[in-house]
Amino acid sequence: MVKVYSFETCPWCDKVKKYLKSKNVEFEVRDIELSEEAAKECEEISGDTTVPVTTVDGKNFVLGFDKAKLDAMLGL
């Protein structure tokens, strides 16, 4: 399951979500402002609460909007 840790007004988060949609990748949005649990998960994965953080396995992640890294991680 692909998860995108983000918050509502983050423009880079929107770019990641739009990119994943354009590639027909299903994902779950985890809003770190609305959920303390999501914020904690994000920090455990990346060591910080900087967003967007995209992960498939909860260990390897892409920070920010990096098409090449997203494609590599997702096998696109």
Phi, psi and omega in degrees: 000125177278132177236138176242114176273126187202185167215162193308313188262020181271113182294326180289328175296317178300320179297317179298313182297317178296321179296313179298319178298319181295336179263007181058038177264122176283139181210160177250132177269129177243102184278115184284346176276330183267343185226116177298325178297317179295320178298319179294316178300315180301315180294323178294324181286309189255348183087004182204176174248025173288135182235161003279148172238124179244131181220153176252320187246003181079003179237300177280140185212162172243127178262129180084196180251096182233098186304315183298316180291321177299312180300317181295315182294324184268356181069036181268000000 
